[in-house]
Amino acid sequence: MEVIITDVTNMSPGQHCVAGFDVARNSMVRLLPNGRNWTTQLINQVGVYKGVVLDVEPQHESHNSSYPHASEDTRIWANNINQYDGCV
């Protein structure tokens, strides 16, 4: 799943929210590595910043919800996050 990162928000010291545009689904997603917020360590390890394209593996299908923040939540495998090398 290729995601163009649009937002990186500091939630609390050492914790971040990362959101982006899912190219295939034409929709916004909030990426949750192993179901959690991003740590500063993981942000730095992967090289996450606005505009970068990430290739991630969802843990399961996103669910629909009447609450936008919940329907955008996408659990991804933390050990399978890479910067995308191709053209989007």
Buried (B, 14 or more C-beta within 10 A) or exposed (E): BBBBBEEBEEEEEEBBBBBBBBBEEEEBBBBBBEEEBBBEEBBEEBEBEEEBBBBBEBBEEBEEEEEEEEBBBBBBEBEEBEEBEEEE
